[in-house]
Amino acid sequence: MASLLELKQLSKKYGTATVVDNLDLTVQPGQIYAFLGPNGAGKTTTIRMMLGLVHPTGGQVWFQGQPLGDHPERIHAQVGSMVETPGFYPMLSGAENLHVFQRLHGDNDPARIKAVLELVDLTSTGKKPVGAYSLGMKQRLGIALAMLHRPQLLILDEPTNGLDPAGMSEVRNLLLRLKDEGFSIFISSHLLHEVEQIATHVGIINNGKLVKEGPLGVVLNSSEAQLELQSSQADRLSKFLAEWLPQHIPSGKLRQDGNVIHIASFSGDTEALNRAAQQADIPIGGIVHRQASLEQLFFQLTGAGVQQ
């Protein structure tokens, strides 16, 4: 079976700056594929190339085993997208807005409008104008618009951006329902905790290069365990470890979060570390070994938020 979407050696340069660098990426049917990376890593540029909105400098986008090449319009009938905040007519209701977009594409199917509004749980809004919708409701209406033409793949760029916790929960539950309905979803996000709850597969991009890709569980299990140290004098412990770690465990990477110190890729002797801290008169209240979370793996691979 052909992959649903493939990027092969996809690249984009603006002048001398390489934004996307020979990117290889594969999305299979039935996946929720989370595309992750720091700000400026090349996520949105990649999505724009996938949709034919930006012309690649090199490489190709393939859809269902066929290269798009100079015919990006081939993807439009099979892919629904929401890039940035969707724009709607504020004085019209959600259903009326969807009807306008249907007519613009030469279609008139009230049953389909009803069906997508049910999928995104907006049937109860009635004639309420979109201008009175919450941001979360507008995002869900944007996803309904992306689904209006029955696409095989949804491409969503930061669909929970700017939402409060309730809005994030609404969109998260919606994406899980859509997967159960048979949709394949490609989602870019910087909210790693949200992504970890819904993604089946992840791809992590940094400086335009794909640094990790695979099923979420496999990717997390491939990362080295983390060591967490709790201390009432975490600032002192952090400074101590910044000197002690390079001498004993060169690969250990240090990050402080309040009273907790996280050490990535720790493969040393915890008892030796504890003794050294005690000799320096720095208390350690607890030591916990943990499998890396998606956030911790992200820090390891991209360097974001890491102190050494």
C-alpha positions as CSV (number, residue, x, y, z in Angstrom):
1,M,0.0,0.0,0.0
2,A,1.3,3.4,-0.9
3,S,1.9,5.9,1.8
4,L,-0.7,8.6,2.1
5,L,1.9,11.4,2.1
6,E,5.6,11.5,1.6
7,L,8.2,14.2,1.6
8,K,11.3,13.2,-0.3
9,Q,14.5,15.3,0.2
10,L,12.2,18.4,0.5
11,S,14.2,21.6,0.8
12,K,13.5,25.3,0.9
13,K,16.0,28.2,0.7
14,Y,15.4,31.9,1.0
15,G,18.5,33.5,-0.4
16,T,21.4,31.9,1.4
17,A,19.2,30.7,4.4
18,T,18.1,27.1,4.4
19,V,14.8,26.8,6.1
20,V,13.9,23.2,5.3
21,D,16.9,20.9,4.6
22,N,16.4,17.6,2.6
23,L,13.4,16.5,4.7
24,D,12.2,12.9,4.4
25,L,8.9,12.2,6.1
26,T,6.1,9.7,5.7
27,V,2.4,9.7,6.8
28,Q,0.4,6.5,6.6
29,P,-3.4,6.2,6.6
30,G,-5.0,6.2,10.1
31,Q,-2.3,8.1,11.8
32,I,-2.3,11.2,13.9
33,Y,1.1,12.5,12.9
34,A,2.5,15.2,15.2
35,F,5.0,17.5,13.5
36,L,7.1,19.2,16.2
37,G,9.9,21.7,16.4
38,P,11.0,24.9,18.0
39,N,9.9,28.2,16.6
40,G,11.7,28.9,13.3
41,A,12.5,25.2,12.8
42,G,10.7,25.1,9.4
43,K,7.3,23.6,10.4
44,T,5.0,26.1,8.7
45,T,7.2,26.4,5.6
46,T,7.1,22.6,5.3
47,I,3.3,22.6,5.6
48,R,3.0,25.3,2.9
49,M,5.1,23.3,0.6
50,M,2.9,20.2,1.3
51,L,-0.1,22.3,0.2
52,G,1.5,23.8,-2.8
53,L,1.4,27.3,-1.3
54,V,5.2,27.6,-1.4
55,H,7.4,26.1,-4.2
56,P,10.2,23.9,-2.9
57,T,13.8,24.7,-3.8
58,G,14.5,20.9,-4.0
59,G,12.8,17.6,-3.5
60,Q,9.2,16.6,-3.9
61,V,5.9,16.0,-2.2
62,W,4.2,12.7,-3.0
63,F,0.5,11.9,-2.3
64,Q,-0.8,8.4,-2.6
65,G,2.3,7.3,-4.5
66,Q,2.2,10.1,-7.0
67,P,4.5,13.1,-7.1
68,L,2.8,16.5,-7.1
69,G,5.6,18.1,-9.0
70,D,4.2,21.2,-10.9
71,H,0.6,20.1,-10.2
72,P,0.0,20.9,-6.5
73,E,-3.7,21.2,-7.2
74,R,-3.8,17.4,-7.3
75,I,-3.7,17.4,-3.5
76,H,-6.5,19.8,-2.9
77,A,-9.4,17.5,-3.5
78,Q,-8.0,14.9,-1.1
79,V,-6.6,17.1,1.7
80,G,-8.3,19.6,4.0
81,S,-6.2,22.1,5.8
82,M,-6.2,24.8,8.4
83,V,-3.2,27.0,8.4
84,E,-3.2,29.8,11.0
85,T,-6.5,31.2,12.3
86,P,-9.4,30.6,9.8
87,G,-11.3,33.6,8.6
88,F,-15.1,33.7,8.6
89,Y,-17.9,36.2,8.0
90,P,-18.6,37.3,11.6
91,M,-22.3,38.2,11.1
92,L,-23.2,34.7,9.6
93,S,-23.8,31.6,11.5
94,G,-21.4,28.6,11.3
95,A,-23.7,26.8,8.9
96,E,-24.1,29.9,6.7
97,N,-20.4,30.3,6.5
98,L,-19.9,26.7,5.5
99,H,-22.7,27.2,2.9
100,V,-20.8,30.2,1.4
101,F,-17.6,28.2,1.1
102,Q,-19.5,25.3,-0.5
103,R,-21.0,27.5,-3.1
104,L,-17.6,29.0,-3.9
105,H,-16.5,25.5,-4.8
106,G,-19.6,24.8,-6.9
107,D,-21.3,22.6,-4.4
108,N,-24.6,22.7,-2.5
109,D,-25.0,19.9,0.1
110,P,-26.8,20.9,3.3
111,A,-26.5,17.3,4.5
112,R,-22.7,17.5,4.4
113,I,-22.8,20.8,6.4
114,K,-25.0,19.2,9.0
115,A,-22.7,16.2,9.2
116,V,-19.4,18.2,9.7
117,L,-21.1,20.4,12.3
118,E,-22.1,17.3,14.2
119,L,-18.6,16.0,14.0
120,V,-17.2,19.2,15.6
121,D,-20.1,19.5,18.1
122,L,-21.4,22.8,16.8
123,T,-25.0,21.8,15.9
124,S,-26.4,23.5,19.0
125,T,-25.1,27.0,17.9
126,G,-28.1,27.5,15.6
127,K,-28.2,31.0,14.1
128,K,-25.6,32.4,16.6
129,P,-23.2,34.5,14.5
130,V,-19.6,33.4,14.3
131,G,-18.5,36.7,15.7
132,A,-19.9,35.7,19.0
133,Y,-18.1,32.3,19.0
134,S,-15.3,31.6,21.5
135,L,-11.8,31.0,20.0
136,G,-12.2,27.3,20.6
137,M,-15.5,27.2,18.7
138,K,-13.9,29.1,15.8
139,Q,-11.0,26.6,15.6
140,R,-13.5,23.7,15.6
141,L,-15.5,25.5,12.8
142,G,-12.2,25.8,10.9
143,I,-11.7,22.1,11.2
144,A,-15.3,21.6,10.0
145,L,-14.5,23.7,6.9
146,A,-11.3,21.6,6.3
147,M,-13.5,18.5,6.3
148,L,-16.3,19.9,4.1
149,H,-15.1,18.2,0.9
150,R,-14.6,14.8,2.5
151,P,-10.7,14.8,2.4
152,Q,-8.6,11.7,3.2
153,L,-6.0,13.8,5.1
154,L,-6.4,16.8,7.5
155,I,-3.4,19.1,7.8
156,L,-3.7,21.4,10.8
157,D,-1.1,24.0,11.7
158,E,-1.2,24.8,15.4
159,P,-4.9,24.1,15.9
160,T,-4.8,24.8,19.7
161,N,-2.7,28.0,19.5
162,G,-4.1,30.7,21.8
163,L,-6.8,28.4,23.4
164,D,-7.5,28.2,27.1
165,P,-7.4,24.8,28.7
166,A,-11.1,24.2,28.0
167,G,-10.6,25.0,24.3
168,M,-7.5,22.8,24.1
169,S,-9.5,19.9,25.6
170,E,-12.3,20.5,23.0
171,V,-9.9,20.3,20.1
172,R,-8.0,17.4,21.5
173,N,-11.2,15.3,22.0
174,L,-12.3,16.4,18.5
175,L,-9.1,15.1,16.9
176,L,-9.5,11.7,18.7
177,R,-13.1,11.5,17.4
178,L,-12.0,12.3,13.9
179,K,-9.4,9.5,14.0
180,D,-12.1,7.1,15.1
181,E,-14.2,8.3,12.1
182,G,-11.3,7.3,9.8
183,F,-9.5,10.6,9.2
184,S,-5.8,10.7,9.0
185,I,-4.4,13.9,10.6
186,F,-1.1,15.7,10.3
187,I,-0.8,18.3,13.1
188,S,1.9,20.8,13.8
189,S,2.1,22.0,17.4
190,H,4.4,23.3,20.1
191,L,2.1,22.1,23.0
192,L,3.9,18.9,23.7
193,H,1.8,17.7,26.6
194,E,-1.3,18.0,24.4
195,V,0.3,16.2,21.5
196,E,1.5,13.3,23.7
197,Q,-2.1,12.5,24.6
198,I,-3.3,12.1,21.0
199,A,-0.5,11.4,18.6
200,T,0.2,8.0,17.1
201,H,3.4,9.1,15.4
202,V,5.8,12.0,15.7
203,G,8.4,13.8,13.6
204,I,10.7,16.3,15.3
205,I,12.3,18.9,13.1
206,N,15.2,21.2,14.2
207,N,17.0,23.7,12.1
208,G,15.1,22.4,9.0
209,K,16.3,18.8,9.5
210,L,14.2,15.8,10.7
211,V,16.0,14.6,13.9
212,K,13.5,11.9,15.0
213,E,10.5,10.1,13.5
214,G,8.4,7.1,14.3
215,P,5.5,5.7,16.4
216,L,5.2,7.7,19.6
217,G,5.8,4.7,21.9
218,V,8.8,3.5,20.0
219,V,10.3,7.0,19.9
220,L,9.9,7.5,23.6
221,N,11.3,4.0,24.4
222,S,14.3,4.7,22.3
223,S,15.3,7.7,24.5
224,E,17.5,7.3,27.5
225,A,15.9,7.5,31.0
226,Q,15.9,10.7,32.9
227,L,17.1,11.3,36.4
228,E,15.1,13.7,38.6
229,L,16.6,15.2,41.7
230,Q,14.5,17.1,44.3
231,S,16.2,19.5,46.5
232,S,15.3,22.4,48.8
233,Q,18.5,24.1,47.5
234,A,18.0,23.4,43.8
235,D,19.9,26.5,42.7
236,R,23.0,25.3,44.6
237,L,22.6,21.8,43.4
238,S,22.2,22.9,39.8
239,K,25.5,24.9,40.0
240,F,27.2,22.0,41.7
241,L,26.1,19.5,39.0
242,A,27.1,21.8,36.2
243,E,30.7,21.3,37.4
244,W,30.4,17.7,38.6
245,L,28.6,16.1,35.6
246,P,31.1,16.9,32.9
247,Q,33.9,15.2,35.0
248,H,31.9,12.0,35.6
249,I,29.1,11.7,33.0
250,P,29.9,13.8,29.9
251,S,26.6,13.0,28.2
252,G,24.4,14.2,31.1
253,K,22.4,17.3,30.2
254,L,21.0,19.5,33.0
255,R,17.7,21.3,33.3
256,Q,16.1,23.0,36.3
257,D,12.4,23.3,36.9
258,G,11.7,24.9,40.3
259,N,13.0,22.6,43.0
260,V,13.5,19.7,40.6
261,I,16.7,19.1,38.6
262,H,16.3,16.9,35.4
263,I,19.4,15.1,34.0
264,A,18.9,13.7,30.6
265,S,20.9,10.7,29.3
266,F,22.1,9.9,32.9
267,S,24.0,6.6,32.8
268,G,26.1,7.0,35.9
269,D,26.1,6.0,39.5
270,T,23.3,7.7,41.5
271,E,24.9,6.7,44.8
272,A,28.1,8.5,43.8
273,L,26.2,11.6,42.8
274,N,24.3,11.6,46.1
275,R,27.5,11.2,48.1
276,A,29.2,14.0,46.2
277,A,26.2,16.3,46.9
278,Q,26.2,15.4,50.6
279,Q,29.9,16.1,50.8
280,A,29.2,19.5,49.3
281,D,26.5,20.0,52.0
282,I,23.7,20.1,49.5
283,P,20.5,18.1,50.5
284,I,18.8,15.9,48.0
285,G,15.3,15.0,49.0
286,G,14.5,12.5,46.3
287,I,16.0,10.7,43.3
288,V,13.6,9.3,40.7
289,H,14.4,7.5,37.4
290,R,11.9,8.2,34.7
291,Q,11.4,7.2,31.1
292,A,11.6,10.4,29.1
293,S,8.4,12.2,28.3
294,L,7.8,13.7,24.8
295,E,8.8,17.1,26.3
296,Q,12.1,15.8,27.7
297,L,12.9,14.0,24.4
298,F,12.2,17.2,22.6
299,F,14.6,19.1,24.8
300,Q,17.2,16.4,24.2
301,L,16.9,16.5,20.5
302,T,16.5,20.2,19.9
303,G,18.4,21.8,22.8
304,A,15.4,23.9,23.7
305,G,15.4,24.8,27.4
306,V,18.5,22.9,28.2
307,Q,21.2,24.2,30.5
308,Q,24.7,22.7,30.6
